[in-house]
Structure formats: C-alpha cells, structure tokens
Amino acid sequence: MQSISIIPYMAEYQADFQKINQAWVQQYFSLEPFDLEQLQNPNSSIINHGGEILLAKAEERIVGTVGLKFVEAGVFEMIKMAVIPEFQGKGIGKALASAIVEKARVLGGKKLVLYSNTKLAPALGLYRSLGFSEMPPECGKYLRCDIKMELDL
C-alpha cells in the first residue's frame, strides 16, 4: 500500500472534504442542514471558531478526513471522519482519529466528544480502541446519532 500522510486542511481541498463526507453520510443516513454548512463552508463553520480539519493523502489524492469542532473551553467534538471505500480497513481512520486526538490536546482540550450511530460497529470499535467510552447522548443533538462517546484528554 502506498504511504499515507496526514495533512492540515487548506481551502483547495474543500471539494474533496465535501465529496468524501457527503458520500459517506448519504450511504448510511441523510444530510442535515448543519452537514451542508460544515461541508460547503469549513473555514467559517469549523476552523474560524477554533476548530481544525485534517486530511489523509495518498500520493496526490485525498482519501480521508476528520474534523475538530470547538464546543467550549477545554471541550472539542470530533466530526466529519470518513475514508473513501477503497481505502477503508487500512488503518487510515485510526491514523486520522489519533492525529485529531493529539491536535485536541495541543489546542488545550481536556475532553473530546463524538456522536455516532450504533450500526457503525467498525467505527465504534475504533473509538473504543482509542479510549473513548459511552455517555448518555443529548436528545435530538443530531438526527442520525444514537450514541455519544467521550475521551478525557
């Protein structure tokens, strides 16, 4: 397998960020208004509010994404993690998740939360392997989410 590098988001990758995440969400769920806002305007909706986006790059192609949304002082939310189908199962999701956990620590995070769905067993296994544990989710935060996990940093 070719080498994968984890790189910071730049505006030139907005179309890749949107395409990869939109395809993933639509495969299992439906897009919500907040998805479109984050995917179409990642700088104004994520980065400019103290968040980050990291991308997985294989040669000259973006193959995965993960984001970090600022929630409140010391708290971040891991968002928009997706890997294109032909690169799934190769450790890219773990590399992205590990990198965003480290980024949250560097930015002063004390807690990292994420929202997911129990039908996404491989993703939940990955999160547990990184030390995330289940918490009661807030009702109605996201339509597609039925599980909340958090990691003390």
PAMI-361049 format. One record per atom (N, C-alpha, C): residue in one letter; x, y, z. Coordinates in steps of 0.1 Angstrom, whole numbers, m for minus. Example, Ala and Ser with C-alpha at 12.3 -4.5 7.8 and 13.67 -1.06 7.14 Angstrom:
<aa: A px: 132 py: m57 pz: 78>
<aa: A px: 123 py: m45 pz: 78>
<aa: A px: 132 py: m33 pz: 78>
<aa: S px: 128 py: m22 pz: 71>
<aa: S px: 137 py: m11 pz: 71>
<aa: S px: 129 py: 0 pz: 79>
REM end
This chain:
<aa: M px: 8 py: m12 pz: 0>
<aa: M px: 0 py: 0 pz: 0>
<aa: M px: 9 py: 13 pz: 0>
<aa: Q px: 5 py: 22 pz: m8>
<aa: Q px: 12 py: 35 pz: m8>
<aa: Q px: 12 py: 42 pz: 6>
<aa: S px: 21 py: 51 pz: 8>
<aa: S px: 22 py: 57 pz: 21>
<aa: S px: 11 py: 68 pz: 21>
<aa: I px: 6 py: 70 pz: 34>
<aa: I px: m5 py: 79 pz: 37>
<aa: I px: 1 py: 90 pz: 45>
<aa: S px: m2 py: 103 pz: 42>
<aa: S px: 3 py: 113 pz: 51>
<aa: S px: m10 py: 121 pz: 56>
<aa: I px: m9 py: 125 pz: 68>
<aa: I px: m20 py: 133 pz: 74>
<aa: I px: m16 py: 148 pz: 73>
<aa: I px: m24 py: 155 pz: 66>
<aa: I px: m20 py: 169 pz: 63>
<aa: I px: m31 py: 179 pz: 69>
<aa: P px: m28 py: 191 pz: 71>
<aa: P px: m38 py: 201 pz: 75>
<aa: P px: m47 py: 205 pz: 63>
<aa: Y px: m59 py: 208 pz: 66>
<aa: Y px: m69 py: 213 pz: 56>
<aa: Y px: m64 py: 226 pz: 50>
<aa: M px: m66 py: 227 pz: 37>
<aa: M px: m64 py: 240 pz: 30>
<aa: M px: m76 py: 242 pz: 21>
<aa: A px: m79 py: 254 pz: 18>
<aa: A px: m91 py: 257 pz: 10>
<aa: A px: m92 py: 249 pz: m3>
<aa: E px: m80 py: 246 pz: m9>
<aa: E px: m80 py: 239 pz: m22>
<aa: E px: m86 py: 225 pz: m20>
<aa: Y px: m88 py: 220 pz: m8>
<aa: Y px: m93 py: 207 pz: m5>
<aa: Y px: m108 py: 207 pz: m2>
<aa: Q px: m114 py: 218 pz: m2>
<aa: Q px: m128 py: 219 pz: 2>
<aa: Q px: m137 py: 209 pz: m6>
<aa: A px: m135 py: 208 pz: m19>
<aa: A px: m143 py: 199 pz: m27>
<aa: A px: m141 py: 184 pz: m23>
<aa: D px: m129 py: 181 pz: m20>
<aa: D px: m126 py: 167 pz: m15>
<aa: D px: m133 py: 164 pz: m2>
<aa: F px: m131 py: 174 pz: 7>
<aa: F px: m137 py: 173 pz: 20>
<aa: F px: m152 py: 171 pz: 19>
<aa: Q px: m159 py: 179 pz: 11>
<aa: Q px: m173 py: 178 pz: 9>
<aa: Q px: m177 py: 165 pz: 2>
<aa: K px: m170 py: 161 pz: m8>
<aa: K px: m174 py: 149 pz: m16>
<aa: K px: m172 py: 136 pz: m7>
<aa: I px: m161 py: 135 pz: 0>
<aa: I px: m159 py: 123 pz: 8>
<aa: I px: m169 py: 122 pz: 19>
<aa: N px: m172 py: 133 pz: 26>
<aa: N px: m182 py: 132 pz: 37>
<aa: N px: m196 py: 131 pz: 32>
<aa: Q px: m199 py: 138 pz: 22>
<aa: Q px: m213 py: 137 pz: 16>
<aa: Q px: m216 py: 123 pz: 12>
<aa: A px: m207 py: 116 pz: 5>
<aa: A px: m209 py: 102 pz: 1>
<aa: A px: m210 py: 93 pz: 13>
<aa: W px: m202 py: 95 pz: 23>
<aa: W px: m203 py: 86 pz: 35>
<aa: W px: m216 py: 88 pz: 42>
<aa: V px: m220 py: 101 pz: 45>
<aa: V px: m233 py: 103 pz: 52>
<aa: V px: m245 py: 97 pz: 44>
<aa: Q px: m245 py: 100 pz: 31>
<aa: Q px: m256 py: 96 pz: 23>
<aa: Q px: m257 py: 80 pz: 21>
<aa: Q px: m245 py: 74 pz: 23>
<aa: Q px: m245 py: 59 pz: 22>
<aa: Q px: m254 py: 53 pz: 34>
<aa: Y px: m253 py: 59 pz: 45>
<aa: Y px: m260 py: 54 pz: 57>
<aa: Y px: m272 py: 62 pz: 62>
<aa: F px: m272 py: 75 pz: 60>
<aa: F px: m281 py: 84 pz: 66>
<aa: F px: m286 py: 94 pz: 55>
<aa: S px: m290 py: 106 pz: 60>
<aa: S px: m293 py: 117 pz: 50>
<aa: S px: m286 py: 129 pz: 56>
<aa: L px: m283 py: 138 pz: 47>
<aa: L px: m276 py: 150 pz: 51>
<aa: L px: m285 py: 160 pz: 59>
<aa: E px: m280 py: 166 pz: 69>
<aa: E px: m288 py: 175 pz: 77>
<aa: E px: m282 py: 189 pz: 73>
<aa: P px: m290 py: 200 pz: 76>
<aa: P px: m285 py: 213 pz: 73>
<aa: P px: m271 py: 217 pz: 78>
<aa: F px: m268 py: 212 pz: 91>
<aa: F px: m255 py: 215 pz: 96>
<aa: F px: m244 py: 208 pz: 88>
<aa: D px: m247 py: 197 pz: 82>
<aa: D px: m237 py: 190 pz: 74>
<aa: D px: m233 py: 199 pz: 62>
<aa: L px: m243 py: 203 pz: 55>
<aa: L px: m241 py: 212 pz: 43>
<aa: L px: m233 py: 224 pz: 47>
<aa: E px: m237 py: 230 pz: 58>
<aa: E px: m229 py: 242 pz: 62>
<aa: E px: m215 py: 239 pz: 65>
<aa: Q px: m212 py: 228 pz: 72>
<aa: Q px: m198 py: 225 pz: 75>
<aa: Q px: m190 py: 220 pz: 62>
<aa: L px: m197 py: 213 pz: 54>
<aa: L px: m190 py: 208 pz: 42>
<aa: L px: m188 py: 219 pz: 31>
<aa: Q px: m197 py: 228 pz: 30>
<aa: Q px: m196 py: 239 pz: 20>
<aa: Q px: m187 py: 250 pz: 25>
<aa: N px: m187 py: 252 pz: 38>
<aa: N px: m180 py: 264 pz: 44>
<aa: N px: m172 py: 260 pz: 56>
<aa: P px: m162 py: 251 pz: 54>
<aa: P px: m154 py: 246 pz: 65>
<aa: P px: m146 py: 256 pz: 72>
<aa: N px: m141 py: 266 pz: 65>
<aa: N px: m134 py: 277 pz: 72>
<aa: N px: m143 py: 285 pz: 82>
<aa: S px: m155 py: 289 pz: 77>
<aa: S px: m163 py: 298 pz: 85>
<aa: S px: m171 py: 290 pz: 96>
<aa: S px: m174 py: 277 pz: 93>
<aa: S px: m182 py: 269 pz: 102>
<aa: S px: m174 py: 261 pz: 112>
<aa: I px: m161 py: 258 pz: 109>
<aa: I px: m153 py: 249 pz: 118>
<aa: I px: m140 py: 256 pz: 122>
<aa: I px: m132 py: 260 pz: 112>
<aa: I px: m118 py: 265 pz: 115>
<aa: I px: m118 py: 278 pz: 122>
<aa: N px: m126 py: 288 pz: 117>
<aa: N px: m126 py: 301 pz: 123>
<aa: N px: m132 py: 302 pz: 137>
<aa: H px: m138 py: 291 pz: 142>
<aa: H px: m143 py: 290 pz: 155>
<aa: H px: m134 py: 282 pz: 165>
<aa: G px: m121 py: 281 pz: 161>
<aa: G px: m112 py: 273 pz: 169>
<aa: G px: m111 py: 259 pz: 167>
<aa: G px: m116 py: 254 pz: 155>
<aa: G px: m115 py: 240 pz: 152>
<aa: G px: m104 py: 237 pz: 142>
<aa: E px: m103 py: 225 pz: 137>
<aa: E px: m93 py: 220 pz: 128>
<aa: E px: m99 py: 210 pz: 119>
<aa: I px: m93 py: 208 pz: 108>
<aa: I px: m96 py: 197 pz: 99>
<aa: I px: m83 py: 191 pz: 94>
<aa: L px: m82 py: 178 pz: 95>
<aa: L px: m70 py: 170 pz: 90>
<aa: L px: m75 py: 161 pz: 78>
<aa: L px: m66 py: 159 pz: 69>
<aa: L px: m69 py: 151 pz: 57>
<aa: L px: m59 py: 140 pz: 56>
<aa: A px: m63 py: 128 pz: 51>
<aa: A px: m54 py: 117 pz: 48>
<aa: A px: m51 py: 118 pz: 33>
<aa: K px: m39 py: 118 pz: 29>
<aa: K px: m35 py: 120 pz: 15>
<aa: K px: m27 py: 107 pz: 11>
<aa: A px: m31 py: 101 pz: 0>
<aa: A px: m23 py: 90 pz: m6>
<aa: A px: m18 py: 95 pz: m20>
<aa: E px: m5 py: 96 pz: m21>
<aa: E px: 1 py: 102 pz: m33>
<aa: E px: m5 py: 116 pz: m35>
<aa: E px: m13 py: 119 pz: m45>
<aa: E px: m18 py: 132 pz: m47>
<aa: E px: m33 py: 132 pz: m45>
<aa: R px: m39 py: 122 pz: m38>
<aa: R px: m53 py: 121 pz: m37>
<aa: R px: m57 py: 122 pz: m22>
<aa: I px: m68 py: 129 pz: m19>
<aa: I px: m73 py: 130 pz: m6>
<aa: I px: m82 py: 118 pz: m4>
<aa: V px: m80 py: 109 pz: 6>
<aa: V px: m87 py: 97 pz: 8>
<aa: V px: m95 py: 96 pz: 21>
<aa: G px: m93 py: 106 pz: 30>
<aa: G px: m100 py: 106 pz: 42>
<aa: G px: m100 py: 120 pz: 49>
<aa: T px: m109 py: 122 pz: 58>
<aa: T px: m110 py: 135 pz: 65>
<aa: T px: m114 py: 132 pz: 80>
<aa: V px: m111 py: 142 pz: 88>
<aa: V px: m116 py: 143 pz: 102>
<aa: V px: m115 py: 157 pz: 106>
<aa: G px: m125 py: 161 pz: 114>
<aa: G px: m126 py: 175 pz: 119>
<aa: G px: m126 py: 175 pz: 134>
<aa: L px: m123 py: 187 pz: 139>
<aa: L px: m123 py: 190 pz: 153>
<aa: L px: m131 py: 203 pz: 155>
<aa: K px: m143 py: 202 pz: 161>
<aa: K px: m151 py: 214 pz: 163>
<aa: K px: m150 py: 219 pz: 178>
<aa: F px: m147 py: 232 pz: 180>
<aa: F px: m146 py: 238 pz: 193>
<aa: F px: m160 py: 238 pz: 199>
<aa: V px: m162 py: 233 pz: 211>
<aa: V px: m175 py: 233 pz: 217>
<aa: V px: m176 py: 244 pz: 228>
<aa: E px: m166 py: 243 pz: 237>
<aa: E px: m165 py: 253 pz: 248>
<aa: E px: m150 py: 251 pz: 253>
<aa: A px: m146 py: 260 pz: 262>
<aa: A px: m133 py: 259 pz: 267>
<aa: A px: m129 py: 245 pz: 272>
<aa: G px: m119 py: 239 pz: 267>
<aa: G px: m115 py: 226 pz: 271>
<aa: G px: m122 py: 214 pz: 264>
<aa: V px: m133 py: 217 pz: 256>
<aa: V px: m141 py: 207 pz: 250>
<aa: V px: m141 py: 208 pz: 235>
<aa: F px: m138 py: 197 pz: 228>
<aa: F px: m139 py: 196 pz: 214>
<aa: F px: m148 py: 185 pz: 210>
<aa: E px: m153 py: 185 pz: 198>
<aa: E px: m161 py: 174 pz: 192>
<aa: E px: m154 py: 169 pz: 180>
<aa: M px: m152 py: 156 pz: 179>
<aa: M px: m146 py: 150 pz: 167>
<aa: M px: m158 py: 149 pz: 157>
<aa: I px: m156 py: 154 pz: 145>
<aa: I px: m166 py: 154 pz: 135>
<aa: I px: m160 py: 151 pz: 121>
<aa: K px: m169 py: 147 pz: 112>
<aa: K px: m166 py: 146 pz: 98>
<aa: K px: m154 py: 136 pz: 95>
<aa: M px: m155 py: 124 pz: 102>
<aa: M px: m145 py: 114 pz: 99>
<aa: M px: m150 py: 105 pz: 89>
<aa: A px: m143 py: 104 pz: 78>
<aa: A px: m147 py: 95 pz: 67>
<aa: A px: m135 py: 91 pz: 59>
<aa: V px: m135 py: 79 pz: 54>
<aa: V px: m124 py: 74 pz: 45>
<aa: V px: m131 py: 68 pz: 33>
<aa: I px: m126 py: 71 pz: 21>
<aa: I px: m132 py: 66 pz: 9>
<aa: I px: m132 py: 50 pz: 9>
<aa: P px: m142 py: 44 pz: 3>
<aa: P px: m144 py: 30 pz: 4>
<aa: P px: m131 py: 21 pz: 1>
<aa: E px: m124 py: 24 pz: m10>
<aa: E px: m113 py: 16 pz: m14>
<aa: E px: m101 py: 17 pz: m4>
<aa: F px: m102 py: 27 pz: 5>
<aa: F px: m91 py: 28 pz: 14>
<aa: F px: m95 py: 24 pz: 28>
<aa: Q px: m107 py: 20 pz: 30>
<aa: Q px: m112 py: 16 pz: 43>
<aa: Q px: m105 py: 3 pz: 47>
<aa: G px: m104 py: 1 pz: 60>
<aa: G px: m98 py: m12 pz: 65>
<aa: G px: m82 py: m12 pz: 64>
<aa: K px: m76 py: m1 pz: 62>
<aa: K px: m62 py: 0 pz: 60>
<aa: K px: m55 py: 8 pz: 71>
<aa: G px: m62 py: 11 pz: 82>
<aa: G px: m57 py: 19 pz: 93>
<aa: G px: m57 py: 34 pz: 91>
<aa: I px: m63 py: 39 pz: 80>
<aa: I px: m64 py: 53 pz: 78>
<aa: I px: m73 py: 60 pz: 88>
<aa: G px: m84 py: 54 pz: 91>
<aa: G px: m93 py: 60 pz: 101>
<aa: G px: m86 py: 61 pz: 114>
<aa: K px: m79 py: 51 pz: 118>
<aa: K px: m72 py: 51 pz: 131>
<aa: K px: m61 py: 62 pz: 131>
<aa: A px: m54 py: 64 pz: 120>
<aa: A px: m44 py: 74 pz: 119>
<aa: A px: m50 py: 88 pz: 120>
<aa: L px: m61 py: 90 pz: 113>
<aa: L px: m68 py: 103 pz: 114>
<aa: L px: m73 py: 106 pz: 128>
<aa: A px: m80 py: 96 pz: 134>
<aa: A px: m85 py: 97 pz: 147>
<aa: A px: m74 py: 100 pz: 157>
<aa: S px: m63 py: 93 pz: 156>
<aa: S px: m52 py: 95 pz: 166>
<aa: S px: m46 py: 109 pz: 164>
<aa: A px: m45 py: 114 pz: 151>
<aa: A px: m40 py: 127 pz: 149>
<aa: A px: m49 py: 138 pz: 154>
<aa: I px: m62 py: 136 pz: 153>
<aa: I px: m71 py: 146 pz: 158>
<aa: I px: m72 py: 146 pz: 173>
<aa: V px: m70 py: 135 pz: 179>
<aa: V px: m70 py: 134 pz: 194>
<aa: V px: m57 py: 142 pz: 199>
<aa: E px: m46 py: 140 pz: 192>
<aa: E px: m34 py: 148 pz: 196>
<aa: E px: m36 py: 163 pz: 193>
<aa: K px: m42 py: 166 pz: 182>
<aa: K px: m45 py: 180 pz: 179>
<aa: K px: m54 py: 187 pz: 190>
<aa: A px: m64 py: 179 pz: 195>
<aa: A px: m72 py: 185 pz: 205>
<aa: A px: m64 py: 187 pz: 218>
<aa: R px: m55 py: 178 pz: 221>
<aa: R px: m46 py: 180 pz: 233>
<aa: R px: m37 py: 193 pz: 231>
<aa: V px: m31 py: 194 pz: 219>
<aa: V px: m23 py: 206 pz: 216>
<aa: V px: m30 py: 219 pz: 218>
<aa: L px: m43 py: 219 pz: 214>
<aa: L px: m52 py: 231 pz: 214>
<aa: L px: m57 py: 233 pz: 228>
<aa: G px: m53 py: 225 pz: 238>
<aa: G px: m57 py: 227 pz: 252>
<aa: G px: m70 py: 220 pz: 256>
<aa: G px: m74 py: 210 pz: 248>
<aa: G px: m86 py: 203 pz: 251>
<aa: G px: m84 py: 194 pz: 263>
<aa: K px: m95 py: 193 pz: 271>
<aa: K px: m95 py: 184 pz: 283>
<aa: K px: m104 py: 172 pz: 280>
<aa: K px: m114 py: 174 pz: 271>
<aa: K px: m123 py: 164 pz: 268>
<aa: K px: m127 py: 164 pz: 253>
<aa: L px: m128 py: 152 pz: 247>
<aa: L px: m131 py: 151 pz: 233>
<aa: L px: m144 py: 143 pz: 232>
<aa: V px: m154 py: 148 pz: 226>
<aa: V px: m167 py: 141 pz: 224>
<aa: V px: m169 py: 137 pz: 210>
<aa: L px: m177 py: 127 pz: 207>
<aa: L px: m182 py: 124 pz: 194>
<aa: L px: m196 py: 118 pz: 194>
<aa: Y px: m203 py: 119 pz: 184>
<aa: Y px: m216 py: 114 pz: 182>
<aa: Y px: m216 py: 104 pz: 171>
<aa: S px: m222 py: 93 pz: 172>
<aa: S px: m222 py: 83 pz: 162>
<aa: S px: m235 py: 75 pz: 162>
<aa: N px: m235 py: 63 pz: 155>
<aa: N px: m247 py: 55 pz: 154>
<aa: N px: m242 py: 41 pz: 157>
<aa: T px: m250 py: 34 pz: 165>
<aa: T px: m247 py: 20 pz: 169>
<aa: T px: m246 py: 10 pz: 157>
<aa: K px: m251 py: 14 pz: 145>
<aa: K px: m250 py: 5 pz: 134>
<aa: K px: m236 py: 6 pz: 128>
<aa: L px: m228 py: 15 pz: 132>
<aa: L px: m215 py: 17 pz: 126>
<aa: L px: m204 py: 10 pz: 135>
<aa: A px: m206 py: m3 pz: 136>
<aa: A px: m198 py: m11 pz: 146>
<aa: A px: m182 py: m9 pz: 144>
<aa: P px: m177 py: m9 pz: 131>
<aa: P px: m163 py: m8 pz: 130>
<aa: P px: m158 py: 6 pz: 136>
<aa: A px: m165 py: 16 pz: 133>
<aa: A px: m161 py: 29 pz: 138>
<aa: A px: m162 py: 29 pz: 154>
<aa: L px: m172 py: 23 pz: 160>
<aa: L px: m173 py: 23 pz: 174>
<aa: L px: m162 py: 15 pz: 180>
<aa: G px: m158 py: 4 pz: 173>
<aa: G px: m146 py: m3 pz: 178>
<aa: G px: m133 py: 5 pz: 178>
<aa: L px: m132 py: 13 pz: 167>
<aa: L px: m120 py: 21 pz: 166>
<aa: L px: m120 py: 32 pz: 178>
<aa: Y px: m131 py: 38 pz: 180>
<aa: Y px: m132 py: 48 pz: 191>
<aa: Y px: m129 py: 42 pz: 204>
<aa: R px: m134 py: 30 pz: 207>
<aa: R px: m132 py: 23 pz: 220>
<aa: R px: m117 py: 20 pz: 221>
<aa: S px: m110 py: 16 pz: 210>
<aa: S px: m96 py: 13 pz: 210>
<aa: S px: m87 py: 25 pz: 213>
<aa: L px: m93 py: 37 pz: 211>
<aa: L px: m86 py: 49 pz: 214>
<aa: L px: m89 py: 54 pz: 228>
<aa: G px: m97 py: 47 pz: 235>
<aa: G px: m100 py: 51 pz: 249>
<aa: G px: m114 py: 58 pz: 251>
<aa: F px: m122 py: 60 pz: 240>
<aa: F px: m135 py: 66 pz: 242>
<aa: F px: m144 py: 57 pz: 249>
<aa: S px: m153 py: 63 pz: 257>
<aa: S px: m163 py: 55 pz: 264>
<aa: S px: m177 py: 61 pz: 262>
<aa: E px: m187 py: 53 pz: 263>
<aa: E px: m201 py: 57 pz: 260>
<aa: E px: m206 py: 66 pz: 271>
<aa: M px: m214 py: 76 pz: 267>
<aa: M px: m220 py: 85 pz: 276>
<aa: M px: m235 py: 86 pz: 272>
<aa: P px: m244 py: 91 pz: 280>
<aa: P px: m258 py: 93 pz: 276>
<aa: P px: m258 py: 104 pz: 266>
<aa: P px: m264 py: 102 pz: 254>
<aa: P px: m265 py: 113 pz: 244>
<aa: P px: m276 py: 123 pz: 248>
<aa: E px: m274 py: 135 pz: 243>
<aa: E px: m284 py: 145 pz: 245>
<aa: E px: m295 py: 143 pz: 234>
<aa: C px: m307 py: 144 pz: 238>
<aa: C px: m318 py: 141 pz: 229>
<aa: C px: m318 py: 151 pz: 217>
<aa: G px: m319 py: 146 pz: 205>
<aa: G px: m321 py: 155 pz: 194>
<aa: G px: m309 py: 163 pz: 189>
<aa: K px: m297 py: 160 pz: 194>
<aa: K px: m285 py: 167 pz: 190>
<aa: K px: m283 py: 166 pz: 175>
<aa: Y px: m283 py: 154 pz: 170>
<aa: Y px: m282 py: 151 pz: 156>
<aa: Y px: m292 py: 140 pz: 153>
<aa: L px: m299 py: 140 pz: 142>
<aa: L px: m309 py: 131 pz: 139>
<aa: L px: m304 py: 116 pz: 138>
<aa: R px: m292 py: 115 pz: 132>
<aa: R px: m287 py: 102 pz: 129>
<aa: R px: m279 py: 95 pz: 140>
<aa: C px: m277 py: 103 pz: 151>
<aa: C px: m269 py: 98 pz: 162>
<aa: C px: m277 py: 92 pz: 173>
<aa: D px: m272 py: 80 pz: 178>
<aa: D px: m279 py: 74 pz: 189>
<aa: D px: m269 py: 69 pz: 200>
<aa: I px: m256 py: 74 pz: 198>
<aa: I px: m246 py: 71 pz: 208>
<aa: I px: m236 py: 83 pz: 209>
<aa: K px: m233 py: 86 pz: 221>
<aa: K px: m223 py: 97 pz: 224>
<aa: K px: m211 py: 90 pz: 231>
<aa: M px: m199 py: 94 pz: 227>
<aa: M px: m187 py: 89 pz: 233>
<aa: M px: m178 py: 100 pz: 237>
<aa: E px: m170 py: 98 pz: 248>
<aa: E px: m161 py: 109 pz: 251>
<aa: E px: m148 py: 103 pz: 256>
<aa: L px: m137 py: 111 pz: 255>
<aa: L px: m124 py: 108 pz: 258>
<aa: L px: m118 py: 119 pz: 267>
<aa: D px: m114 py: 115 pz: 279>
<aa: D px: m107 py: 125 pz: 287>
<aa: D px: m92 py: 126 pz: 282>
<aa: L px: m88 py: 139 pz: 279>
<aa: L px: m75 py: 141 pz: 273>
<aa: L px: m65 py: 144 pz: 284>
REM end
